[in-house]
Amino acid sequence: MALRDRPLKLTVIHIVLIVYAFLSLYPILRVVTISLRPGDRAFSASLSIIPEDATLEAYRHILFEKGYSGGKAKTGETVLKEIKEEKDRAALKEGVRNFIKYKSYSVYDNDKEKAEELEGTEKENYETYKNYKQYSRYEKYLNYIEADEQIIDKKIGELHNLQNKLWYKFLNASFFTWFKNSMIVSFFTVAFGVSFAATAGYAFSRFNFPGKQHGMIFFLITQMFPPTMLLLPMYLVMSRLNLTNTYFGLILMYTTTALPLCVWQMKGYYDTIPYTLEEAALIDGCSPFQAFYQIILPLVKPGVVVTALFSFMASWTDYIVANVIMQREELKTLPLGLQSMNGRYKVEWANFSASSILVMIPAMILFMYLSKYLVSGLTLGGVKE
Amino acid sequence: MDKSFRKFNFLILLFLVFLGAALLEKNDYLGEVLDNRDAIKEMRAEQYYRESFLRKSSDFRRFPISTTIAMPEMKKEIKKFETVKKYEREVDESLKIPNTIFGIYILIALAGLLVTVVFRDFIISLIANISILSVMLFYDIELGKSVVKLGLDKKIFSAWGVSDTLHHIILVIMFIYMLAAILPDFINKKTKRNIPKENIENFKKELKSKYEWAKSNKFAYAMLAPAFIIVVLIIIYPFLYNFRISFSNLNLKRFISFLKGDKLYYNGLENYINIFSEAMFWRTLMRTLIWTFTNVFFHVVGGIFFALLLNRELKFKSFYQMVLVIPWAIPQFIAVLVWKGMYNTTYGTINIVLGKIINTPIFEFLNNMSPETLKKLYITVNEAGTITGVGIPWLSDPVWLFTGAIITNIWLGIPFMMMIALGGLQSIPETFYEAADIDGASAWQKIRHITIPQLKPVMTPAIIMGTVWTFNNINVIYLLSEDTLTGKVDILVTYVYKAAFNLYRYGYAAAFSAVIFAILMIFSIFMIKYSKVEEGVR
């Protein structure tokens, strides 16, 4: 429908829309401002969007430095380097060898009476064992020590070069870990959510079977549970199934919490497509599943897209559920990582704002790109003609 | 029997099943209280014993010879203490009896309800209900006896008594409800009084035909299965588990041992009684209702308003649409934290902007006011008496914090309603408006008689969902208030969240969640009936 308006009315409409658009945008501009300020200066009486002393320091810190400790785990080379600094390599080799040679004398460590009874060479050997005992902790690195020193030096040099490269820093900083976790969880949530909702919605839309109406109401009612009602028991179930601190557990939670709404959504979309299409397909010899998969599913693409967007947003922005399920540092998702900067006693304002912007960007791009689909039918199972 | 009753039957059945199960489990009723009482008594007895011993030992010092004389007395004391303890143990044992009886009683009530539902026969239901009443009486006598016989620790019995009275009130209400479910049939006599045998046969026939029907829809069930299984596993099981926890006194102390495999300690309806007897609950409920309806009202009105503005030929239309969706697109907790920064009293954008507005010539009359009135208007004044700005305490005053939370949530919620309204508007055929134009309708008449009725089917489900989501929104109020002003700005869900995860009162929080769920359930049953969403289902 398009209404034709007089110019005066149009101007008023434009003004109202511009004002509201500004109001919608302003909080985000505010985050941008804080993220550009040097230091943690959250509070300032100035209202300017771009501060005079704007820097991108916070973004650099978040992307490349936060949580970066020169690589993930200690490699053999780094350990060796530490050893090298600590001890002369030849002496070390000798020490470790001697330790291994007389290792069997460790029996007497706990039995001092027997140790005193030892005589002759036995006693001497035990003394040497005691002298070289301190090298026991280097024992497992003996292979490295034996290897060609030049190769090792080269490897250490490579690692050094690597550690100075930006992409290496990026891949090993905590932001990338959070981002990766969020991506994995969101991707699978969307995949599961959409496939389950597409099939269930189809069943509700096309078939009349006993329990259909109750099923629909059942899915609607699950939306009415207060979040706290499910959180604690869910945690108990998850810990019984050993699913806490796993990607799968979190994916399962997000899929199920978003699923009922998605089912209703998809059902609404299927309802807009005439049944005659499938009838024709079935007459032509399609199986029911083929009719669904090859004929109907491509037609409800906008519905699938909106459903996917909903599942994505549910998993991308959630803090409360993730906080309960993911407790290990390397499994944290973006919102959890963000919250860790928003501490009770110290808030890293600039870092927090910069990473907020980085979290928002994918979600906002998706939303803006898909906004045309959003309008074409958020139906929520309503009657749509 | 009236159909609406059957829906409530489900809820009541569910509640009773869990209460019955919780009570029949072989735990001490009031387990916690008894534990504590034992400990307290032992402590008191020990103290008494020690004091008396000290008193006597001081006597010994004075009269060393009297030691031998004091010994029998001490032995007497100890014996007395032992008999008291034994007696108390008997009390504890006897307390378990009403518990079991009550569990059986609940199950019989259940059976009565089932009879009412399945047979729909007045006489049978009446017999079942009367038997329930008689058990109730029997139970009462037992309890009365035990109280008279063993009435020792008055405090504990009074606690026991209160919860007991409430049990009775609930059960009497149930009884009246059951009668009400059957009476219309009996009075009208429109429906024949069915003989149970026939009824059962009909029931069987119905089942058989349903089975055939279901058999012919295998494909539909197969399509439905994955979604259904996963929802039952991850939502329904925890949901039912929540009911179990709500009858227990799970708290931080017990939680750790519970996770290690310890049993739950049930305390009957105590959590529910606590909730309903707190003034806090009713105040929070009122606040929640205000919160929900203000928010939903502005969401809907704002959403439709902007949808109407956008639904025309406009330059930059897609740009506006993109920007207006932003509040929905950003993660809610980031948005709320940003608003929190904007509400800061001295550095927050809102107060600064208001201060700048006040300094414009239009508001010059403010300079003539006395400092006291200005202070009441939250306008800050320096020592010389000139106006410096606005100092509304957005984050420290409950009223202002609540206002701020509502503003934030309205900002967050408008885009969703706008998008739905826009979708609805675009599906209204243009011919309707053309016809109205020919008939000479005004703009308002067109909105009133075409737009709103056409939008209704699209908006109603969205409004129901929006209401539920607003009701259940933890983020805004929790993040804005955090640890301050607990109980003064909280809505029901944030109150529960704080009770569970800040104060670790898990049992209490579970009961509170169940109450919230019941409120939402009743609301949506009425809304679904009223708006006929079900017709969309058929």
Interface residues (C-beta under 8 A of the other chain):
Chain A: M1 A2 L3 R4 D5 L10 I13 H14 V16 L17 Y20 A21 L23 S24 L25 Y26 P27 I28 R30 V31 I34 A42 F43 S44 A45 L47 S195 F196 A197 T199 A200 Y202 A203 F204 R206 F207 N208 F209 P210 G211 K212 Q213 G215 M216 I217 F219 L220 I221 T222 Q223 M224 F225 P226 P227 T228 M229 L230 L231 L232 P233 M234 L236 V237 S239 L252 M253 T255 T256 T257 L259 P260 L261 V263 W264 P288 F289 F292 M313 W316 T317 Y319 I320 P335 L338 Q339 N342 S356 V359 M360 A363 M364 L366 F367 M368 S371 K372 L374 V375 S376 G377 L378 T379 L380 G381 G382 V383 K384 E385
Chain B: K210 W213 A214 N217 F219 A220 Y221 M223 L224 P226 A227 F228 I230 V231 L233 I234 I235 I236 Y237 P238 F239 Y241 N242 I245 L259 F306 L309 L310 N311 R312 E313 L314 K315 S318 Y320 Q321 M322 V323 L324 V325 I326 P327 W328 A329 I330 P331 Q332 F333 I334 A335 L337 V338 W339 G341 M342 N344 T346 Y347 T349 I352 V353 W411 P415 M419 I420 L422 G423 L425 Q426 S427 I428 P429 E430 Y433 P457 V458 M459 T460 P461 A462 M465 V468 N472 I474 L492 V493 V496 Y497 A500 Y506 A509 A510 F512 S513 A514 I516 F517 L520 M521 S524 I528 V533 E534 E535 G536 V537 R538
